[in-house]
Amino acid sequence: MRYSAQITVRENVADIEKLFRSEEKEFANNRARYEVVRNKDSLVFKASAKDASALRAVLGSISKMLAVHDKTRGAIEGDLP
């Protein structure tokens, strides 16, 4: 069975796009991959996987990078305690 999911980001699009530019878009085991599509005012992550576990892994990978961006941005702007 094939699975797919999509994540849309509407803030800090240029910064996040740069962050993901160097990331590997396909997992080494060839079970999951994602692509990043830049629209006018958003960034869309389109993930696809061969099974549910692989989909969970690819979404987790994207989410972790987004969390790193948020924490780094918060530290720079002084929003973190």
C-alpha positions in Angstrom: 0.0 0.0 0.0 1.2 3.5 -0.8 0.8 6.4 1.7 1.2 10.1 1.3 0.9 13.2 3.4 1.4 16.9 2.9 2.7 19.7 5.3 2.2 23.3 4.4 4.3 26.1 6.0 3.2 29.7 5.6 5.8 31.6 7.8 9.5 32.1 7.3 9.2 30.3 3.9 12.6 31.5 2.5 14.5 30.5 5.6 12.9 27.1 5.8 13.5 26.5 2.2 17.2 27.2 2.6 17.3 24.8 5.6 15.9 21.9 3.6 17.8 22.6 0.5 20.8 20.5 1.7 18.7 17.7 3.2 18.5 14.2 1.6 15.0 13.9 0.2 14.9 10.1 -0.1 15.6 7.6 2.7 18.5 5.2 2.2 16.1 2.2 2.3 14.0 3.6 -0.6 10.8 3.2 1.5 10.0 6.9 1.8 10.8 10.2 0.2 9.6 13.8 0.1 9.8 16.8 -2.1 9.6 20.5 -1.2 7.5 22.7 -3.4 7.7 26.5 -3.2 4.5 28.4 -3.9 3.9 32.1 -3.9 3.4 32.4 -0.1 4.0 28.9 1.2 6.3 25.9 1.3 4.7 22.5 0.8 6.3 19.2 1.9 4.9 16.3 -0.1 5.8 13.0 1.6 5.2 9.5 0.2 6.0 6.1 1.6 5.6 2.4 0.9 4.2 1.7 4.4 2.9 3.4 7.4 6.1 3.1 9.4 8.1 4.7 6.7 5.6 7.5 6.4 5.9 8.2 10.1 9.6 8.3 9.8 9.7 10.8 7.0 7.1 13.0 8.7 9.2 12.9 11.9 12.3 13.9 10.0 10.6 16.9 8.5 9.0 17.8 11.9 12.3 17.7 13.7 14.0 20.0 11.2 11.1 22.4 11.5 11.4 22.3 15.3 15.1 23.0 15.1 14.3 26.1 12.9 11.7 27.3 15.5 14.0 26.9 18.4 16.9 28.6 16.7 14.8 31.4 15.5 13.4 31.8 19.1 16.9 31.9 20.6 18.0 34.5 18.1 14.9 36.7 18.6 15.0 36.2 22.4 11.7 34.4 22.6 13.0 31.5 24.6 13.1 31.5 28.4 
